């Protein structure tokens, strides 16, 4: 399915989404931090998986992702978010 299948308006929305994917992923990661603090059980495990996927999208080195997942401490993710926000 090519871009020709979309209206001009839809094409602009899609382009802006991909131009801002880093900011969107960073925002999602910061939201996940709050959810990780509050979640328990299976929901928390699912959130950790989402957190790992989000960190991969942001280009976080796999060794650091593995370290954070091994520790399972939301404060480590919060520190990463703070660090990434400082880079922008």
Buried (B, 14 or more C-beta within 10 A) or exposed (E): EEEEEEEEEEEEEEEEEEEEEBEBBBBBBBEBBEBBEEBEEEEBEEBBEBBBBBBEBBEBEEEEBEEBBEEEEBEBBBEBBEEBEEEE
